[in-house]
Amino acid sequence: MLEKIIILDFGSQYTQLIARRVRELNVYCEIHPFNNIPEITSDVKGIIFSGSPYSVRQEDAPQIELERFMQHYPVLAVCYGAQYIALHSGGDVQPSSTREYGRANLGYVSQSSKLFKNINESSQVWMSHGDTITEVPDAFEIIASTDSVRVAAYQVKDTQTYAIQFHPEVTHSTDGKQLLENFLVDICGCKQEWTPDAFVESTIANLKAQLGDDKVVLGLSGGVDSSVAAVLLHRAIGTNLHCIFVDNGLLRKDEYEAVLEQYKHMGLNIRGIDAKDRFLSQLAGLKDPEMKRKAIGRVFIEVFDDAAHEVQNVKWLGQGTIYPDVIESVSVKGPSATIKSHHNVGGLPAYMKLKVVEPLNTLFKDEVRRVGKTLGIDDVILGRHPFPGPGLAIRILGDVTAEKVAILQEADAIYINNLKEAGLYDQVWQAGAIFLPVQSVGVMGDERTYENVICLRAVESVDGMTADWCHLPYPVLAKISNEIINKVKGINRVVYDISSKPPATIEWE
């Protein structure tokens, strides 16, 4: 049975990061909202309480039944979790005289505490809280302090409940990984057996049991997620997996032919469908980003459904849904706000009558890549930058035409090829060119021009949740700009996007 840790999410911006750190220690974990906790099964080895943007003193602050967890499982409570346990056990929590945010150093560490094994005094930690624990009950033992925070960590005596008022999951806490490993291994008794090899073995076995001799259709995109999902399914059911790769006319230059050839070399049972005209006709005149996304999603389902009907007795739809998609579909205060819709998330029309199988829905993006490497998938596919489902339609601001797509494909190809030639492609999380709905005056060959503007976007990220713009070398940017302006008819100006996420998204639409 797969051992796991349950992380209760109280709304912290760092909750996913806690999960990622636990996974990096080869321990499987799941995130669940505090108000939607599943049945705790015998494979659960411990519980982690996340932080929260709420104060424990607010009337609408998240509430849970502490005894349900503290009496039966080891618990590690972080920030809000630590304050919540202290307050509801008879201690006191008050607003900090000054907001405790940023680096601090431990001034006292209990050398006998299992949680702080191999962690010394003066270890740097990252504080981020507006409240602080001012008093703890007699049954609590303070096991760490800083100069300004007396109760930086405590243990409830004679229990396996530990709490900290700093964030071990961020890299600024220099011994954060050691602390988490102490909790997982020494306190919870986890064996650290969750590896890419173990995931592949168990997933293929589960898929065989789940699908039997049933047929599955899966829409391939050329991206990492759908490719890894396809290979897992192929290992489980062989030619009963029917892959479909749709050319929506919104792919990168020559991508349809190149990716289709790659997939055939992988031994997948795949069919390509040219639907360029069908998509572009439905996008004609649409300027609103959501309308464009929904039109693309609708046409994709129609095209995919037509192709799926040509496979007799198909019962399942395979999808490359990954864990962040699942997490973001359930928020701690009801449905998450919709920033943008995705045509491959959120269910299927009833008329398709297919069950959904999602072999990657417990993995983060970097874990998907590691699993792909275990499966022997080519680095060209595993290292490919994320590309939006709606394709270049959301990199063309305003209405989409075949002419604009052709211009953007040429500019984007020059951009990406130059990044590869300069050895920068693998250092960038995602890069792409954007066609702006503005024209500007220029001079080319002694003539006045009034042509289009291309914006270049390149970001660094781990999982796309946050991102910083890349500081690409000026000579490389200059070469890209020069080539685009000289070689792509209709472009006379190139600009570079220096916005981070947040507040800006990675894509422009």
Salt bridges, closest charged atoms under 4 A:
GLU24 OE2 - ARG21 NH1 2.99
GLU30 OE2 - LYS4 NZ 3.51
GLU30 OE1 - HIS32 NE2 2.96
ASP43 OD2 - LYS4 NZ 3.95
ASP92 OD1 - ARG57 NH1 3.78
GLU100 OE1 - HIS129 ND1 3.10
GLU169 OE2 - HIS167 ND1 2.69
ASP186 OD2 - LYS117 NZ 2.73
ASP214 OD1 - LYS315 NZ 3.74
ASP225 OD2 - LYS365 NZ 2.95
ASP247 OD2 - LYS276 NZ 3.46
GLU261 OE2 - HIS265 NE2 3.45
ASP274 OD2 - LYS276 NZ 2.99
GLU302 OE1 - ARG278 NH2 3.64
GLU302 OE2 - ARG298 NE 3.97
ASP305 OD1 - HIS309 ND1 3.39
ASP306 OD2 - ARG278 NH1 3.30
GLU310 OE1 - ARG271 NH1 2.79
ASP366 OD1 - ARG20 NH1 2.85
ASP366 OD2 - ARG370 NH1 3.60
GLU367 OE1 - ARG23 NH1 2.62
ASP379 OD1 - LYS373 NZ 3.12
ASP399 OD1 - LYS404 NZ 2.75
GLU410 OE1 - LYS253 NZ 3.14
ASP412 OD2 - ARG252 NE 2.70
GLU421 OE1 - LYS479 NZ 3.88
ASP463 OD2 - ARG20 NH1 3.99
GLU483 OE2 - LYS479 NZ 2.77
GLU483 OE1 - LYS487 NZ 3.67
ASP497 OD2 - ARG457 NE 3.28
GLU507 OE2 - ARG395 NH2 2.79
GLU509 OE1 - LYS292 NZ 2.71
